[in-house]
């Protein structure tokens, strides 16, 4: 087996993270469909929304590394730092950018309501509320615990 197939097919950490990401993505699509009463497949891969797929991914990465490499490993320390940076960024900088985009879209729409100026709206779904980050992180925890206690044994 070459290194590529080894990474893809036998890497327990990678499969755990992919599963956490897919789980959070599917839930994001379901939550959107229930809330808006319509299906939008872009919500499966887009930024923002409930839950945070980024948080689910990085938390599952950190826990999977802890289960696999040990709780005092350098790899775990690196994964935890990455997880905190991603989650703080999602609920801080990216959330603020979302609010700015929404305000700019509203201002632009009001100023140019007569339709004389054509503009592209800014994407307002960039960041996450703390609740969305928490739920994403919880998904990462649940997936990692299930995988390393029941599947990978």
N, C-alpha and C positions, 0 to 999 in steps of 0.2 A: 504494500500500500504506500503510495507516495505521500509526501507531506501535505499536499492540498487536500486529498481525501481524508487524511488523518485529522486535519483541523476541522473539516466540514462534518464528517460523519461520526467521529468519536469524542469530540470535545464537549464534555458535559457542561462546562461553564457557558460555552457559546450557545448550546441548545437551551439552557435555562434562560439566558438573556433574551434570545429570540422568542421563546414562548411567553415571557413576561411582556415583551413589546407587542406581540400579536394579541395577547389577552387584553391589554390596555387599549389597543387600537380598536378591537372589536367592540369593547364596552363604550369607547368614545363614539363610535358610529351608532350604537344602540341608544345611548343617552341623547345624542343629537336628534335622532329620529323620533324618540318619545317627546322630547321637549318642543321640537319644531313641527312635528307631525308630517315630516317628509324625510326621504332618504337622500343623503348626500355622500356618495362614495369618497369624495375628497376629504371628508372628516376622518377617514380611516388613516390617512397619512399626514394630515395637516397639523400645523402648530396650534397651540391653545386648546381650550376645551377640557371637559371632564372625561376621564382622568388624564393626568400627565403621563404620556408614554415615555418621555425622557426620564422622569423620576422612576417609573416602573423598571426601566432598563438599567439605570445605574445602581439602584438599590439591589436589584436581583444580581447584578454583576458583583457587587461588594460581598453580598452574602454567599453567593456561589463560590467566589474565591476563598472566602473564610472557611467554608465547608471543605473545599478541595485542598487548599494549600496550608490551612491552619490559621488560627485566630491571632497569632503573633507574627504572621508573615509580612514581609515588605509589600508583597502584591496586594494584600488586604489594605494596608495603610494607603497605598496609591489609589485603590478603588474607592475607599471611603472619602478621601480628599476630592476625587473627581465627582462623586455623588453629591457632596455638599456644595461644590461649586455650581454644578448643573442645577440643583434644586433652588439655590439662592438666586441664581441668574433668572430662572424661570419665573419666580415669584417676585423678583425685584425689578431688574433692568427691563426684561422682556414684558412684564406686566405694565410698567410705566410706558414703554413704547406703544403698547396696545392702546392705552388711554390717550396718548398723544395722537395716534393715528385716528382714533374715533373723533377727537375734538377737531382735528384738521379737516376731516371729511365733512363734519357738520358745518364748519366755517365756510369751506369752499362751496358746499351746496347752497348755503344761504346767500353768499356774495354773488354767486353766478347762477341764481335760480331761474333767470330768464333764458338760460341755455346758450348764451353766446360764447361761452368758453368750454371747450372740451377738455376734460381732465380724467385721469385714472385715479380711482379711489385707492387709498392706502389700505393694506391688509390690517384689519383690526384684531385678528386672532393670532397673537404672537406669544403672549405670556400666559401665566396661570395664577389663579388665586391660591392662597395657602391651602385651602381645602382640596383643590384639584391636585396640588403637589403631594399632599398627605395621602390621598386615595391612591395616586399612582405609586407612591412608595410602599403603601400597604399591599398593593398587588405584587410588587417586586418581592416583598417578604414572603407572601403566601406561596407564590410560584417557586421560589428557592427552597423553602421548607418542604413543600410537597415533593419536589424533584429529588432533593438530597436525603429525604427520610423515607420515601416510598418508591421512587423510580430508579435512582442510580445505585442505591444500597451499596 
